[in-house]
Amino acid sequence: MKPTTFLVACTALALAVAGCGSAGSVSGAGGEALRVVVGFYPLQFLAERIGGDSIQVSSLAQPGAEPHDLELTPQQIAQVAGADVVLYLGGFQPAVDDAVAQNAEDSAFDVLGATDVTAEPSENGESGPDPHVWLDPTRYAEIAGAVADRMAEADPGNAENYHANGVALGKDLTALDEEFRTGLEDCDRAEIVTTHDAFGYLAGRYDLEQVAIAGLSPEDEPSPQTLDEVRQFAEDHGVTTIFYEAAVTPEYAETVAEQVGADTAVLSPVEVVDDGEDYLSVMRSNLATLQDALGCG
């Protein structure tokens, strides 16, 4: 994360490179595409589906890169400063939080404010919001509606299209929610063990119980006590699969799996996607993985 003084120093560069566009000034006045900057993939998916051809989307997190520890280049800070709308998730990417505070308070939209969030204990014993709201299709649909409203406010000339696209996306997410609800309603087990504490909202929505080896950041390292507690939980509940994510080492998942005689499998937090995939396809892959691991009929 860049120091605050660095961000302040970059403001002049941002203005020189990108201008100090206000919300709606580009698309509304000149007929050009609305410039939308997003923090990482789940917000990119929303922006592209809702904005369609009326917007130009730039993602600060590069394809395939782990987004939590993103650091911004001066060129990216210029993008933030020159955007008509900046979609970010407060507390998830500290460098983006800083860039918004220094360069884009008027154009920024923190999507966490569009849905209810739960508090999770941090390492120092305090509580902070769990940011992984997009893994609950219902909360994600609420955010989609708010993003459509924000784009319509920034670009009134295309408001009808933004709202129509938001409604269409909401229907897709409602259908996805129903697939999860019916697909996970008749299972032998309801407990999931994951390396990354990312699936709390998904678990809560579909009456599952998540126990995580690491914390809200996939870079967190579990203590020996935590590993032992997770192992005991897995044994007590007959857990057959320990989940990890492809972008992070499976070491801890493999350790617990070996101790309890379980398999390992990838459960994606959908923070990045491969070519040819999108949010909906990866979430459906997650559903199939959960059904297999939980013995769903």
ChimeraX attribute file (.defattr): number of C-alpha atoms within 10 A of each C-alpha:
attribute: neighborCount
match mode: 1-to-1
recipient: residues
	/A:1	14
	/A:2	15
	/A:3	9
	/A:4	14
	/A:5	9
	/A:6	11
	/A:7	22
	/A:8	16
	/A:9	12
	/A:10	21
	/A:11	21
	/A:12	14
	/A:13	16
	/A:14	23
	/A:15	17
	/A:16	12
	/A:17	15
	/A:18	16
	/A:19	15
	/A:20	19
	/A:21	17
	/A:22	16
	/A:23	23
	/A:24	24
	/A:25	17
	/A:26	18
	/A:27	20
	/A:28	16
	/A:29	10
	/A:30	9
	/A:31	13
	/A:32	13
	/A:33	18
	/A:34	25
	/A:35	24
	/A:36	25
	/A:37	27
	/A:38	26
	/A:39	26
	/A:40	26
	/A:41	22
	/A:42	23
	/A:43	25
	/A:44	21
	/A:45	17
	/A:46	24
	/A:47	26
	/A:48	16
	/A:49	17
	/A:50	25
	/A:51	26
	/A:52	14
	/A:53	12
	/A:54	19
	/A:55	21
	/A:56	16
	/A:57	23
	/A:58	20
	/A:59	18
	/A:60	23
	/A:61	24
	/A:62	14
	/A:63	15
	/A:64	13
	/A:65	14
	/A:66	16
	/A:67	18
	/A:68	19
	/A:69	15
	/A:70	20
	/A:71	16
	/A:72	19
	/A:73	13
	/A:74	17
	/A:75	14
	/A:76	19
	/A:77	26
	/A:78	24
	/A:79	26
	/A:80	34
	/A:81	33
	/A:82	26
	/A:83	29
	/A:84	28
	/A:85	32
	/A:86	29
	/A:87	26
	/A:88	24
	/A:89	23
	/A:90	18
	/A:91	16
	/A:92	21
	/A:93	19
	/A:94	17
	/A:95	22
	/A:96	28
	/A:97	20
	/A:98	19
	/A:99	26
	/A:100	24
	/A:101	15
	/A:102	19
	/A:103	25
	/A:104	25
	/A:105	15
	/A:106	14
	/A:107	23
	/A:108	24
	/A:109	22
	/A:110	16
	/A:111	20
	/A:112	20
	/A:113	12
	/A:114	17
	/A:115	14
	/A:116	10
	/A:117	16
	/A:118	13
	/A:119	11
	/A:120	17
	/A:121	13
	/A:122	13
	/A:123	9
	/A:124	6
	/A:125	8
	/A:126	9
	/A:127	12
	/A:128	13
	/A:129	18
	/A:130	21
	/A:131	21
	/A:132	25
	/A:133	25
	/A:134	24
	/A:135	23
	/A:136	22
	/A:137	24
	/A:138	22
	/A:139	21
	/A:140	24
	/A:141	24
	/A:142	18
	/A:143	24
	/A:144	28
	/A:145	21
	/A:146	19
	/A:147	26
	/A:148	25
	/A:149	17
	/A:150	21
	/A:151	26
	/A:152	19
	/A:153	16
	/A:154	23
	/A:155	25
	/A:156	16
	/A:157	16
	/A:158	18
	/A:159	18
	/A:160	12
	/A:161	19
	/A:162	27
	/A:163	22
	/A:164	14
	/A:165	21
	/A:166	26
	/A:167	17
	/A:168	14
	/A:169	19
	/A:170	20
	/A:171	13
	/A:172	15
	/A:173	22
	/A:174	15
	/A:175	14
	/A:176	19
	/A:177	19
	/A:178	14
	/A:179	13
	/A:180	22
	/A:181	15
	/A:182	10
	/A:183	17
	/A:184	23
	/A:185	15
	/A:186	14
	/A:187	15
	/A:188	13
	/A:189	18
	/A:190	21
	/A:191	21
	/A:192	22
	/A:193	26
	/A:194	26
	/A:195	30
	/A:196	24
	/A:197	21
	/A:198	26
	/A:199	27
	/A:200	22
	/A:201	23
	/A:202	22
	/A:203	18
	/A:204	12
	/A:205	17
	/A:206	17
	/A:207	14
	/A:208	19
	/A:209	16
	/A:210	19
	/A:211	20
	/A:212	24
	/A:213	27
	/A:214	20
	/A:215	19
	/A:216	22
	/A:217	14
	/A:218	19
	/A:219	15
	/A:220	14
	/A:221	14
	/A:222	15
	/A:223	11
	/A:224	9
	/A:225	9
	/A:226	14
	/A:227	19
	/A:228	15
	/A:229	14
	/A:230	18
	/A:231	20
	/A:232	15
	/A:233	16
	/A:234	24
	/A:235	16
	/A:236	10
	/A:237	12
	/A:238	14
	/A:239	22
	/A:240	22
	/A:241	26
	/A:242	28
	/A:243	27
	/A:244	26
	/A:245	18
	/A:246	13
	/A:247	15
	/A:248	12
	/A:249	13
	/A:250	17
	/A:251	11
	/A:252	19
	/A:253	25
	/A:254	19
	/A:255	15
	/A:256	25
	/A:257	21
	/A:258	14
	/A:259	13
	/A:260	19
	/A:261	15
	/A:262	19
	/A:263	16
	/A:264	21
	/A:265	19
	/A:266	18
	/A:267	24
	/A:268	22
	/A:269	23
	/A:270	20
	/A:271	21
	/A:272	23
	/A:273	18
	/A:274	10
	/A:275	8
	/A:276	6
	/A:277	11
	/A:278	15
	/A:279	20
	/A:280	15
	/A:281	13
	/A:282	18
	/A:283	21
	/A:284	14
	/A:285	15
	/A:286	18
	/A:287	19
	/A:288	16
	/A:289	17
	/A:290	23
	/A:291	20
	/A:292	14
	/A:293	23
	/A:294	20
	/A:295	14
	/A:296	16
	/A:297	11
